[in-house]
Amino acid sequence: MKQNIGKGDRVIRLILAIIMTGLFLGKVVTGTFGLILVILSAVFLLTSLIKFCPIYLPFGIKTNHKK
């Protein structure tokens, strides 16, 4: 797996994951939508940690500009 997520993208994903998890834990969002937010935040966290987004691959998107 080649890394295709840059530092800025990683920070945004981490912030969104924290916000979404906070909304669920604070019971602002509950039910099915809350569960979807938790799953999505887990995906954002995982992709930011491994620096690879499989959705970027077919579109040729790379936010890391290191050679």
C-alpha positions in Angstrom: 0.0 0.0 0.0 1.4 3.3 -1.0 0.5 6.2 1.2 -1.9 8.6 -0.4 -3.0 10.8 2.5 -1.0 13.9 3.4 -0.6 15.6 6.7 -3.5 18.1 6.3 -5.9 15.4 5.2 -4.9 13.3 8.2 -5.5 16.2 10.6 -8.9 16.9 9.1 -9.9 13.2 9.4 -8.8 13.0 13.0 -10.7 16.2 13.9 -13.8 14.9 12.2 -13.5 11.5 14.0 -13.2 13.2 17.4 -16.2 15.5 16.7 -18.4 12.6 15.4 -17.4 10.4 18.4 -18.1 13.3 20.7 -21.6 13.8 19.2 -22.4 10.1 19.8 -21.0 9.9 23.3 -22.7 13.2 24.3 -26.0 11.7 23.0 -26.5 14.5 20.6 -26.9 12.0 17.8 -28.4 8.6 18.7 -30.0 5.6 17.0 -29.0 4.4 13.5 -27.5 7.7 12.5 -25.3 7.7 15.6 -24.1 4.2 14.8 -23.2 5.3 11.3 -21.3 8.2 12.7 -19.3 5.9 15.0 -18.4 3.6 12.2 -17.5 6.5 9.9 -15.3 8.0 12.7 -13.6 4.6 13.1 -12.9 4.5 9.3 -11.5 8.1 9.4 -9.3 7.2 12.4 -8.0 4.1 10.7 -7.3 5.7 7.4 -5.5 8.6 9.0 -3.3 6.2 11.0 -2.3 4.0 8.1 -2.1 7.0 5.7 -4.0 5.2 3.0 -7.5 5.8 1.7 -8.9 3.1 -0.6 -11.5 5.4 -2.0 -8.8 7.7 -3.3 -7.1 4.9 -5.3 -9.6 4.5 -8.3 -9.7 8.2 -8.7 -6.0 8.7 -8.6 -6.2 11.2 -5.7 -3.1 11.8 -3.6 -3.0 14.5 -0.9 0.6 13.7 0.0 3.0 15.4 -2.3 6.2 13.6 -1.2 8.3 11.9 -3.8 
